[in-house]
Amino acid sequence: MGILIVDDNQVNLFVIENILKRAGYNDYLSFTSAGDMFEYLNADSHSSTSRMPVDIILMDIMMPEIDGIEACRNLQTIPQLKDIPVIFVTALEDSNKVAEALDAGGLDYVMKPINKTELLARIRVVLRLKQEKDKNKKQAEKIKSQLDLSQQVQNSLLSEPIYDERFTVKASYIPAYKLAGDMYYWYKIDKSRYAVILLDMMGHGISASLVCMFISSVLRDSIRGCADPEYVISELNRWMYALNLRNQQIPYYFTAIYLVIDTDQKTVEYVNAGHPAGFALVDEGDVVELSNRTCALGFFETVDIKKTTISYEDSIQIMVYTDGVVETMEKVGMNQYPQFIKSASKLWDMQNIPEPIHLVLPEETQAEASDDMCVVLIQAK
């Protein structure tokens, strides 16, 4: 354990050094100015050689050039130094000055002339606080590392854009936190059929993302077994309901829109299970709303699934999105329905759209989002 002592008075340094030495604290360094202390600390942080770790600073308030209060404020601005606890050792009896010192970041203070028992007791208390803080910091770093890894895993489950001659699909994905409850996935069933799904799990964050990854696994198996919308939605509901039976405390549910696009038959079959209505531009003419006709999944053991089929002659383009987009549009004062119709009624140049969400929500407003946001664009011909 390393202690730095900072005082412009050599007598005070001698007294504190002797108290520490007699108490068994042998790793300490003394400085007669805050400037010397910073020179040591900065050299230590940039040095390739190992130096004494600094666990606590005992510092006088009244010093020339840089006083203890200013030095403490400076410490708080340096990331690698701001967590070092400071105990002020002062002869000042001005309570306002002492309060200012504590407001500057000091954890405690000891009055001069120094009482040995009091100084050592305050050192022990502050060191216990530091050890607990260091422990929490390491735990937070461990959690952050695990979240970063989980985020990478979740992102790896998202599909890459497809730019086939007769079929194109791409997405924007903006989680509110590191982990999200939104998910999209697409799969080429055969040479002319593609399955596309966008789902929105209740809530966001760790729990929603874990359930979302579970459903993602179920989804992939279901589509490979039978890609029909009624079957896939039924399977997702069955697994979500079964998961809720095992977890009675927090019942989960999700909304989804699942589509199968057949570029030979020129059809789109879809089921909208409690999801915001998407929009389809059919043959560059009318905009069709992909309305919600099935309830959200996970509430009931069985659901009444209603599949809808849209036919087209030449081309179709589809926009689907999660409710985080709608909520953000409302938050920034946009009338979302006309905006969606306006965006969906224009023929998109998919190769030159960097982010599909920009079609409905300007980039400068996206910071207002408090929920996950996702937009998926599809073109078939």
N, C-alpha and C positions, 0 to 999 in steps of 0.2 A: 504494500500500500504506500503510495507516494503523497507527500504533503508539501505544498509550496507555502512559504511564509513571506509576506510582502509588507515591509515597514521601513520608513526612512530613518528610524531611530535604532542604532546598533544595540543599545541596551535592551530595548524591547525584543529584538531578534534573539539576543542571548538568553533572555528569560524564557521565551517560548521554546527555543531549541532545547533547553535543559528540561523543561516540563515534558516535552515529547520524548526525549531520550530516556528519562527516568521511567516513563510509562511504557517503554518498549517500542515506541515508534522511531525506528532508525532511518527510514527512507524519507528524508526531507531535504529541501533546498531553500536557501534564504536569498531574498532580493531586497535591495534598498530603494527600488522604484518600480512602478507598474510597467514602465517602458522596458526595463530589464526582464521582467516576467514575460511580457509579450514576445520579446526577442527569443527567449528560451522556448516558449510554447510554439511559436511559429517555426523555429528551426527544428523542433521536435516533430512537428506534423509533416515537414517536408524531408526529413532525414531518412536515409535508407538504413541507418544503424538503429538498434534498439536502445531506447532511453527509459528512464524511470517513468512508469505510468503515473499520471496525476489523478488522485482520487478526491482531493479536497484542497481548497485555497483558504489560508488565513490571511486576511488583508486589513490593513489600517485604512481609515477613511481619509484623514487629513494627510496628504502627501503633496510635494511640489510637482509641477508639470501636469501629471495625470493623477487626479485624486482617486480614492477607492471606488466612489460611486460611478465616475466616468469609466473607470477600468471595468467595472462589473457590467455596465451597459454594453461596452465594446465586446466583452466575452459573449454576451447573448446574441450578438450578430454573427458570430463565427460558428458554423454548423458543428465542427469537430470539437469545439471548446464549450459550447453553451450548456452542456449537461454537467460540467464540473461544478460541484456545489461550493459556494462562497460563504464563509463565516467572517463577519466584520469584527475586528478587535480594535476598539476605539476608546478614547478618553472623553469623547463628546457626550455631554449630558443633554444636548438639544434633541428632544423627542421627535421634532419635525425632521431633523437631519437623519436620524436613525430610521424613521419611517421611509424617507426618500431612498435610503440605502437598500432597505428591504424591497421597496417597489422596483428598484433597478435590477433586481434578480437575486439579491442575497437571501440565503435561507435562514440565517440566524445571526446573532451578534453577542459579543462578550465585552463587558466594560473593563477598562483599565482603572486602577491596578489589577492585574490579572489574578483571578482566583483559580488555582490549579484544578481543584475538583470540578468547578463549573466548566472550565475550558474543555477538560477531558470528557465530561458528560455530554456537552454539546457536540463535540467531535463524534462521539459514538452514535448519537441520535442521527446526525446528518449522514454518517457513513451507512447506517442501516437504511435510511431513505434512498441513498444513492444505489445501494445494492438491490433494493426492491425495484427502483426505476430501471437499472441496467437489466434486471431479469425480465421486466415487462417489455423493455425495448427489444431484447433478443427474441422474446416470444412474438412480438409484433412483426419483426423481420422474418421470422419463420412462417408466420401466417401469410405475410405478403408474398413470400416465395412460393408458398403452396397455392395462393390465389393466382399468381402469375402462371404457374404450371397448369392449373385448372382452366384458366382462360385460353391458353394455347391448345389444350385438349378440346375445349368447346369449339373454338374457332376452326379446328381441324375437321370437325363434323359438318361444317357448312360447305355447300357445294360450290365448285368453281364455275364461272360463267361458261355458257355454251354458245358458240357462234357457228352453228351448222347452216348449210345452204337454205334449208326450209324451216329451221327452228332456232330461235335465239332466246336466251334467258339470262338475266343478271340481277343483282340485288344490292341495296344499301343496307348496312347493318350497324346501328349505333346503340350500344348498350348504355343504360343509365349509370351502371357501375361496371366493375371489371367483369362480372358474370351476369348473364342475361337470361330472361325467361322467354325471349323470342327465338325462333329457330326456323330456318328454311332448308329445303332439301329438294333436289330433283334427280331423276333417274331415267335413263334411256331404256325403255322396256324392250323394244325391238327396233327395226329399221325405220319405222314411221310413227311410233308412239312414245310419248314422254309423260312421266308422272311428275307433278310439281305440288309441293305442299308448303304452306306458311302457317305456323301456329304460334300462339301467344299463351304461355303458361301464366296462371294466376301469380301476381306479385313479381318481384325481381330479386336479384342477389343470389346468394349461395344456394338456398333451399330450392328456389325456382329453377335454377340452372341444373341442379342435380336431377330433379324430376324430369326436366327437359331432356337431359342426356339419356335417361332411362327410356323415355318415350321415343327418342331418336333410334335407339336400338330396336325397339318393337316395330317401329315404322319401316325400317329397312327390311326386316324379315317379312313383314306383311306384304310389302310391295313386290318383293321377289316371289312370294307365293302366289299372289293374285293381286293385280294392280287395280281392279275394279273399285271405284270410289266408295260404293256402299260397303263392300267387304273391308277395305282398309279402315274406313271410319269406324265401322263396327268393332274391329279388332283393337283399335286405339282406345275406344270407350271401354271395352272389356278389361283391358290391362290397367287403365287408369282407375276404373271402379275397384278392381281387385287390390290395387295399391292402397286405395283409401280404406278398404276393409281392414288392412293390416295396420293402418295409421289412423286411429280414431281421433287423435288430438287436432291435427290440421288437415282437413279434407282439401285435396287439390283438384283443380279442374283446369281445362284449357279450351280455348276457341281455336278453330282451324278452318282453312279453306284448302281443299284438295282437288286438283284438276288432273285429268288425263287428256292430253292433246294428241289427236290422230291426224297427221298431215296427209295421209292417203285418203281416209274417209272424210277429211275436212270437218271434223267435229271436236267439240270440247265438252267433256262430261265433268261435272263438278258437284261437290257437296260443300255447302257452307254451314259449318256447325258453330253457330253463335258468334261468328267472326264479323268484323265490319265489312260492309258490302264492297266488293271490288267492282271494277268497270272494264268492259270490253268494247273495243271499236271494231265493228264487224264490216268487212269489205269497204273500209274507209267511209262508211255511211253513218248509221245510227250507233249511239253509245248505249250499251246494254248493261244494266246493273246486275251484278252477281249477288243476288239477295240472300239473306239468311233464312233458311227454311228448316234447319235442324238445330236442336239445343246444344249448348256447350257440353263437352265430354268429361265424364267422370262423376257426374251427379247421380246417375241412375244406372241400374244393372243393364237395362236395354233402352235404346233410344229409337224413335221413329225417324229413320234416315230417308231423306228425300233428295234424289239425284236429279239434276237438271242437265239437259243437253242443248248446246248451241251449235248450229251448223253455219258454215261460211262457204263462199264460192271461191274467193281468191285469197283473202288474208284475214287475219284476226290479230289484234294486239290487246294485251290484258295488263291491267295494273291492280295489284293487291297490296295490302299494307296492314300494319297492326295499329291498335287503338292509341298507342303512344304518339303516333303522328297526328291523329285527330286531336288529342288532348293538347298537344303543343300548338297546333294551329289555332285552337280556341284561346289558348293562353296569350298568344301574341295578337289576338283580335282579327284573325283571318276567318272568312266565311268558307268553311272547308268544302261544302258540297259543290258550289260553283267552281271552286279551284280544282277539285278532282275532275269534274266534267270537262273543264277547259283543257286540262293536261291530257286527259284520256282521249279527247276528240282530235288531237293532232297526231300525225304520223311521226314516229320517233326515228331518229338516226341512232340506232343502238350503239354502234361503234364509237360515236362521238358524244355519248352521255357518260361523263366520268362517274357521277353518282346519281342513281335514279331518284333519290329523295329530293334532289334539287328541283325536280319538275313540280313539286307541290309545296316545298318548304325551303325558303332561302337559307343559305348557309349561316348567315349572321343571326338567324332566329333559333338555330338548333340548340344553342347553349341553354335555352329556356326549358328544355325537356326535363321532366322529372320521372319519365318512364322510358323503357326500352323502345326504340323505333326501328322499323324495318319496312322497306318498300321493295317489291319484286316486280320487274317488268318482263313480259313475255311477248314474243312475236312469232307467228307461224304463218306459212303460206305454201 
